[in-house]
Amino acid sequence: MGLHRGAGAVPTGIARLKPLPGATTPVAKAFVQYRRSGGLKNKALGDFLIGAHAAVSGLPVLTRDIRRYTAYFPSVRLVAPP
């Protein structure tokens, strides 16, 4: 797997998707639910962006944090390393 050189280099074989307008509502709802249930980490927002985009576009997510994705995005197929 090689790298494309330049700003925003992405390994070959990795999809780079444009933001989906339909993903903003699921992101907001999931993050509000997370914060109301006692979630304190602001850096968790990235996980919610990824989860919402996967849910809207029907793509799987590679993650080690199965619990969060299952709780907030149950329709997303998860791929977890052993």
C-alpha positions in Angstrom: 0.0 0.0 0.0 1.6 3.2 -1.1 1.0 6.8 -0.3 -0.1 9.6 -2.6 2.3 12.5 -1.9 1.1 16.0 -1.0 -1.3 17.7 1.4 -3.9 15.3 2.8 -2.0 12.2 1.7 -4.1 9.1 2.0 -2.8 5.5 1.7 -3.9 3.9 -1.6 -6.8 1.6 -1.1 -8.4 3.8 1.5 -11.6 5.7 0.4 -11.7 9.4 1.1 -15.3 10.6 1.2 -16.8 14.0 0.9 -19.0 15.2 3.8 -22.6 14.0 3.4 -25.3 16.6 4.1 -27.6 14.0 5.4 -25.1 13.0 8.1 -25.3 16.2 10.2 -28.6 15.3 12.0 -27.5 11.8 13.1 -24.2 13.3 14.3 -25.9 16.0 16.4 -28.5 13.6 17.8 -25.9 11.0 18.8 -23.5 13.5 20.3 -26.3 15.1 22.4 -27.4 11.7 23.6 -23.8 10.9 24.5 -23.3 14.2 26.5 -26.7 13.8 28.3 -25.7 10.3 29.4 -22.6 11.7 31.0 -20.1 11.6 28.2 -17.4 14.2 28.8 -14.9 13.7 26.0 -15.1 16.3 23.2 -12.7 14.3 21.0 -15.4 11.6 20.8 -17.1 13.9 18.2 -15.0 12.4 15.5 -16.4 8.9 16.2 -19.9 10.3 15.8 -19.0 11.9 12.5 -17.6 8.6 11.2 -20.6 6.7 12.5 -23.2 9.0 11.0 -21.4 9.0 7.6 -21.3 5.2 7.7 -24.9 5.0 8.6 -26.1 7.4 5.9 -23.9 5.9 3.2 -24.3 2.2 4.2 -20.5 1.7 4.7 -18.9 -0.5 7.4 -16.6 0.9 10.0 -13.2 -0.5 11.1 -13.0 0.1 14.9 -11.8 -1.1 18.2 -14.6 0.8 20.0 -17.5 -1.5 19.2 -19.5 -0.4 22.2 -19.8 3.2 21.2 -20.8 2.5 17.6 -23.3 -0.2 18.6 -24.9 2.1 21.1 -25.3 5.2 18.9 -25.3 3.7 15.3 -26.8 0.2 15.6 -27.4 -0.1 11.8 -23.7 0.3 11.0 -21.8 -2.9 10.2 -18.6 -3.0 12.3 -15.3 -4.7 11.5 -13.2 -5.2 14.6 -9.7 -6.6 14.8 -9.3 -9.7 17.1 
